[in-house]
Amino acid sequence: MQIAPIANSFAREVQGVSLWQPVSEPDRAAMLAAYRETGVLVFRRQALSEDELVAFGRLVGAPSLYAETAWLSSTPEVIILSNLLSSDGSMLGGLANNRLDWHTDQSYYAEPVTGCFLYGVELPAEGGETSWASLYTAYETLPPELAKAVEGAVGTFSFAARVGGKNRKSNDNHDTDRRIRETPDVKHPLVNVHPKTGRKALFIDPKTVTGIDGLPQDEANDLLDRLLAHTVRPENVYDHDWQPGDLVLWDNAVVLHKREGFPSENSRLMKRMILKLDPAEHIIPPVVQ
Ligand SMILES: O=C(O)CCC(=O)C(=O)O
């Protein structure tokens, strides 16, 4: 197994490993060390059943159940993201062919499940690329005035703001009203610290962070816009051009991601899992009361 940098980006590709076969303990340790350091690992040319996806998930964390029950596959831990329809005409999974702006998953929960991977089964001829931006290197390269502005700052993260109001989409198969009822707003620090290394990462989530404690709304909006612009500078972004059999593993506490839309007449089928990560080894965004 080798772990190689990908084209001038912070992401790493894990080569020479077949995830349908047992992964040796030294390879697993090297893989997890690279995951902790970068937040994004890419595996190409994998041919994996859902049981094998679950077995891979267990190498990384504790497979967790997703809140959108209509998106689940026949394996309870595996979620389908797709624009395809089932034989009864219902959507097979979630998110249809929509463009998804920069976001991070689960930031609106008090205890976010931060580990995540996507496995590409069927890909559109055009569009549907996914990109990740590092919140570690975003923090490490903040200009001094932004670094000062975020130190000790606490944001309000709102699921209702993210999926309700003008952000509501009719076609993505979200059980929006139930999810909003079940998901009160929470507060997290805008800078988190790794429990072991002390390394800091920014924690922002556009469309989900609705305010910053102690700042007037216009100043909070301005600060959040500047933090996002800094985070998604091209040199801080990894763009993934999917091939069937690709698996991309990421850590939602230390990267943002976005997805391009794709033509509705093209088919895209992805399998996804969410993984509870070890809080001794990963940043788990803490809640602020
Ligand atoms: O389908 C993708 O490429 C990304 C989906 C996504 O943004 C998500 O699962 O949160």
The ligand as an SDF file (V2000), in Angstrom:
LIG
                    3D

 10  9  0  0  0  0  0  0  0  0999 V2000
  -23.1840   13.3300   -3.9690 O   0  0  0  0  0  0  0  0  0  0  0  0
  -22.1380   13.9100   -3.6790 C   0  0  0  0  0  0  0  0  0  0  0  0
  -21.1580   13.9200   -4.4110 O   0  0  0  0  0  0  0  0  0  0  0  0
  -22.0190   14.6660   -2.3920 C   0  0  0  0  0  0  0  0  0  0  0  0
  -23.1990   14.5230   -1.5400 C   0  0  0  0  0  0  0  0  0  0  0  0
  -23.1510   15.4240   -0.3630 C   0  0  0  0  0  0  0  0  0  0  0  0
  -22.8380   16.5740   -0.4420 O   0  0  0  0  0  0  0  0  0  0  0  0
  -23.4630   14.8700    0.9260 C   0  0  0  0  0  0  0  0  0  0  0  0
  -23.6460   13.6630    1.0160 O   0  0  0  0  0  0  0  0  0  0  0  0
  -23.5100   15.6490    1.9040 O   0  0  0  0  0  0  0  0  0  0  0  0
  1  2  2  0
  2  3  1  0
  2  4  1  0
  4  5  1  0
  5  6  1  0
  6  7  2  0
  6  8  1  0
  8  9  2  0
  8 10  1  0
M  END
$$$$
